[in-house]
Amino acid sequence: MGSLIYGSAGIEVEFDDRVLEHLQIVIATKLRRRESFFFSWRDARKVGDGRSSIWLDPGIPLYFKYSGGRVPSVNREWLGELTASSNSSSGLVLTDEPSLDNSAKRRA
C-alpha cells in the first residue's frame, strides 16, 4: 500500500500502488494546468468505511509515497474515466478499475 500525503498537516491516505499511480497522473495533469478541484474516495473498512473528500489546489503540498519499487502499468481506459470525472462538477471520484474482460467487451 502506498500513500497520498496531503497538506502541511500531513494527512495520510493509503491507496494501492496501482491506484496511486493513476491518481498521480490525473492529479498532476490538473494541477499543472493550475486547476483546483475536489478528490473523493470510499474509505477502507479499517478507517470507518465511509467517504472522504479533499480540496486539491496547486498551492497545497502533495506527496505520493509508493510501497513498491516498480512503476505499475497504466490502464488507459481507467485513466480516461478518472480524467473525465476530474473535469466534472463533482471533481475526481475514485472508481474501481475496469476489468480487462469489460474493456474487451466494450471494444467488440
C-alpha positions as CSV (number, residue, x, y, z in Angstrom):
1,M,0.0,0.0,0.0
2,G,1.2,3.4,-1.0
3,S,0.1,6.7,0.5
4,L,-1.1,10.1,-0.6
5,I,0.2,12.6,1.9
6,Y,-1.8,15.9,1.8
7,G,-1.1,19.4,3.0
8,S,1.2,20.7,5.6
9,A,-0.6,18.8,8.3
10,G,0.5,15.6,6.5
11,I,-2.9,13.9,6.3
12,E,-2.0,10.4,5.0
13,V,-4.4,8.3,3.0
14,E,-3.5,4.8,1.9
15,F,-4.1,3.5,-1.7
16,D,-2.8,0.5,-3.6
17,D,0.3,1.5,-5.6
18,R,-1.6,0.8,-8.9
19,V,-4.4,3.2,-7.8
20,L,-1.9,5.7,-6.6
21,E,-0.1,5.7,-10.0
22,H,-3.4,6.5,-11.8
23,L,-4.3,9.2,-9.3
24,Q,-0.9,10.8,-9.6
25,I,-1.2,11.1,-13.4
26,V,-4.7,12.7,-13.3
27,I,-4.0,15.0,-10.3
28,A,-0.6,16.1,-11.7
29,T,-2.3,17.0,-15.1
30,K,-4.9,19.1,-13.4
31,L,-2.5,20.9,-11.0
32,R,-0.1,21.5,-13.9
33,R,-2.9,23.5,-15.5
34,R,-3.4,25.4,-12.2
35,E,-6.9,23.8,-11.8
36,S,-8.3,23.3,-8.3
37,F,-10.8,20.5,-7.7
38,F,-12.3,18.1,-5.2
39,F,-11.0,14.5,-4.9
40,S,-13.3,11.9,-3.3
41,W,-13.0,8.3,-2.5
42,R,-14.6,5.5,-0.4
43,D,-12.8,4.9,2.8
44,A,-11.4,1.5,3.7
45,R,-13.2,-0.5,6.4
46,K,-10.4,-0.1,8.8
47,V,-11.0,3.7,8.9
48,G,-14.7,3.6,9.1
49,D,-16.0,2.5,5.6
50,G,-17.3,6.0,4.9
51,R,-16.5,8.5,2.2
52,S,-13.9,11.3,2.2
53,S,-13.1,14.3,0.0
54,I,-10.2,16.8,-0.1
55,W,-9.8,20.0,-2.0
56,L,-6.7,19.9,-4.3
57,D,-5.1,23.2,-5.3
58,P,-1.6,23.9,-6.8
59,G,-0.6,25.6,-3.5
60,I,-1.3,22.6,-1.3
61,P,1.7,20.2,-0.8
62,L,1.1,16.7,-2.0
63,Y,3.4,13.7,-1.6
64,F,2.9,10.3,-3.4
65,K,4.7,7.5,-1.5
66,Y,4.8,4.1,-3.1
67,S,5.5,0.9,-1.2
68,G,6.9,-0.9,-4.2
69,G,9.9,-0.1,-6.4
70,R,8.3,-0.8,-9.8
71,V,6.1,1.6,-11.7
72,P,2.7,-0.1,-12.3
73,S,1.4,-0.3,-15.8
74,V,-1.2,2.2,-16.8
75,N,-4.8,1.3,-17.8
76,R,-5.7,3.9,-20.5
77,E,-9.4,3.2,-20.2
78,W,-9.4,3.8,-16.4
79,L,-7.2,6.9,-16.8
80,G,-9.8,8.2,-19.3
81,E,-12.6,7.6,-16.8
82,L,-10.8,9.2,-13.9
83,T,-9.8,12.2,-16.1
84,A,-13.4,12.7,-17.2
85,S,-14.5,12.5,-13.6
86,S,-11.9,15.1,-12.6
87,N,-13.4,17.5,-15.2
88,S,-16.9,17.2,-13.9
89,S,-18.6,19.4,-11.3
90,S,-18.2,16.7,-8.7
91,G,-14.5,16.6,-9.2
92,L,-12.3,13.5,-9.3
93,V,-14.2,10.5,-7.8
94,L,-12.1,7.3,-7.5
95,T,-13.8,4.4,-9.1
96,D,-12.8,0.8,-9.4
97,E,-10.5,-0.1,-12.3
98,P,-12.5,-1.5,-15.2
99,S,-11.7,-5.2,-15.7
100,L,-9.9,-6.4,-18.8
101,D,-13.0,-8.5,-19.6
102,N,-15.3,-5.5,-19.6
103,S,-12.8,-3.5,-21.7
104,A,-12.6,-6.2,-24.3
105,K,-16.4,-6.5,-24.4
106,R,-16.9,-2.7,-25.0
107,R,-14.4,-2.7,-27.9
108,A,-16.2,-5.6,-29.6
